[in-house]
Amino acid sequence: MALALMLPAMILAQSFKIKGSDTVLPLSQAEAEAFMKKDPKASIAVTGGGSGVGLAAIISGTTDIAQSSRSMKMDEKLKMQEAGKAFKEVIIAYDALAVIVNPANPISQLTREQLEGIFTGKITNWKEVGGEDAKIVAYSRETSSGTYEFFKEHVLNKKNFGSNALLMPATGAIVQSVSQTKGAIGYVGLAYIDKAVKPLKVSYDKGKTYVVPSVASAMDKTYPITRPLYYYYLSSIEKTVSAYVNYILSPEGQKIVLETGYVPLKK
Amino acid sequence: MKSIKTTLVLLVLLTAPFTGARMSAQIIETPKPDTVYPILEKLQSDVSLFSRLKISGYIQSQFQKADTAGIESFAGGNFPAGIDNRFAVRRGRFKLAYDYAFSQYVLQVDVTEKGVGIKDAYVSFTDPWLQCFAITAGVFDRPFGYEISYSSSSRESPERSRMFQTLFPGERDLGARFTFQPPKTSRFNFIKLDAGLFNGTGPNVVDFDRYKDFISHLSINKTNRSEKVKVGLGVSYYNGGWRQGTKYNYSMNDVTLPAGNIMALTVDSTSSAIGNKLRREYFGADAQVSYDSPLGLTILRGEFITGTQPGVAKSAVSPSAQPVTDAYIRKFNGAYFYLVQNIFQTKYQLVVKYDWFDPNTAVTGNEIGVKVTGSNKATGAYDAKYSTLGIGWVYKWNSQVKITAYYDYVLNETTTNIEDVSTLKDLSNDRHDNVFTLRLQYKF
């Protein structure tokens, strides 16, 4: 009898999984926590692994929402179509992709061309970009990461990372490595920056103007490396996830976006 | 007092070893054997082994209705005499693939009411250094064009186009193939080159001559930055042939008749020609465009093939056994065009396909079947061009189940020279050989 009474409540309770982008992870965790406080019946599990992992999971049916720092590729859309899975794409926030170095590094700004040279392995010493005579240790995300894809496409102009770039499985690992290695350089979402690392100003006009990554410079579009953050979910579970997704898009949810170091959809 | 103290000291000294051991026992914990880690390690090892083996397959059950009983059809095979509808298991595939390091072993069988046959049985090795080069040997898809290697479980129309069924029956062949494709991390990953040597007879048979066929396909695939448009382009080349089994072979040439010049099949009767190679040469081009629009995913595909096909009098189909009748060499062309429109973000697809196959481009219309004299042969029904317009509606219930309703509207070239309205052999009018197919597919 008690179980029968509980059953409707269990069915109505929103319980789902979010998986994918490491960049989006802190935002999803903050939003999920706030949402579950408002709706104690909701149960939302959030894990990382990379945008590619999340999108593969939604194709295979092992997650409800895929969080991604890149848009779904055409091949992934074809796989979804092949599997008969109609899906929705929602932009939940924007993110500025910051290039970080160790705080002891005197370098404070680089051009896109210099960044390309560093991460493709053509520039190997800090003195080549006006710094100290020290070896550059470049850290990158793994290939399943949307951040990796975005950086390769927009900063390296689709060129390959050099064999010298060390591939890290998570954004947190990049922050830790850069903070502990004097000659290190890496790239992370804005929300991951803390006092242990130093963000660089970036120029996309060959050194005429340099812009520091921040929520403000991302919102006014002066910072050049900005990208949307996505949620993907199947149309068939829209009823289950819509309250949560609408919450993120609401003023209250967008306030959390700002507070966690991401860029809200509107000013 | 002194004696009490002494007694106490003696007591402490005598019991110290025991109390010390007990105290040690209280402080030092005896380590317990770790049983969990070895179990986890073994489980991980077992999972790793099993994850190398992939099992997949699909079954296609269908019902078909033809316009007329006993028609010849490329919509899944001819209808026997007196039969205009049928249930069938069109394909029942079971595939095992074992991937380890840079090698792969694949075995695929097809099980239907017609029997069991091998579809794929091959091994493949990729170079571990550059991961650009691969060698494949066994029975596998011939690397020509696009439609051959596009899986029947994914294909939106029930069957491949007539030209592919004629030129490459069974799709597969026995041979070895070299593949060049830079790895996914390379910016040149969009280029792929396949080239190989094959028996030329198709799967499930042994070769009947010493001639090996060269087949190659070069393709590029690119997606635009916004991931909204994907374009694929390819060119293919086939150079092969089969052994002439008799003294005579016929090819199209200009023949002078009292009524005027016509194209007819003229004979080459050189006795030393027995055993010569009858040239089989194809040139192909293919293109695919996928576009993500607000209407849903739109897919356009097209392919064109032209060349020379040696056949027999009543068939242009590539032979799987040494023909015992005279060879007929014809120039041909064929093409198909697909439009696949996903209906917004629903599970429905609209499919429209147009294809044609002209087995003998030297004659058209009433030039077919003109009577000739002497040792020359007249062209016949098997020299007529066929066009097919297919319209279908696909419903994808989930990733396993797909339902297809498809209508093939078949139009043949007509000629007044082949008139026999009482039989299916008539070519003076369009034959009533349209086919409706309702198919249920389960895939795992």
Boltz contact constraints between the chains, C-beta under 6 A:
constraints:
  - contact:
      token1: [A, 71]
      token2: [B, 227]
      max_distance: 6.0
  - contact:
      token1: [A, 73]
      token2: [B, 227]
      max_distance: 6.0
  - contact:
      token1: [A, 74]
      token2: [B, 223]
      max_distance: 6.0
  - contact:
      token1: [A, 74]
      token2: [B, 227]
      max_distance: 6.0
  - contact:
      token1: [A, 74]
      token2: [B, 230]
      max_distance: 6.0
  - contact:
      token1: [A, 77]
      token2: [B, 292]
      max_distance: 6.0
  - contact:
      token1: [A, 81]
      token2: [B, 297]
      max_distance: 6.0
  - contact:
      token1: [A, 81]
      token2: [B, 342]
      max_distance: 6.0
  - contact:
      token1: [A, 82]
      token2: [B, 154]
      max_distance: 6.0
  - contact:
      token1: [A, 83]
      token2: [B, 399]
      max_distance: 6.0
  - contact:
      token1: [A, 84]
      token2: [B, 347]
      max_distance: 6.0
  - contact:
      token1: [A, 84]
      token2: [B, 396]
      max_distance: 6.0
  - contact:
      token1: [A, 84]
      token2: [B, 398]
      max_distance: 6.0
  - contact:
      token1: [A, 86]
      token2: [B, 345]
      max_distance: 6.0
  - contact:
      token1: [A, 86]
      token2: [B, 346]
      max_distance: 6.0
  - contact:
      token1: [A, 158]
      token2: [B, 187]
      max_distance: 6.0
  - contact:
      token1: [A, 235]
      token2: [B, 345]
      max_distance: 6.0
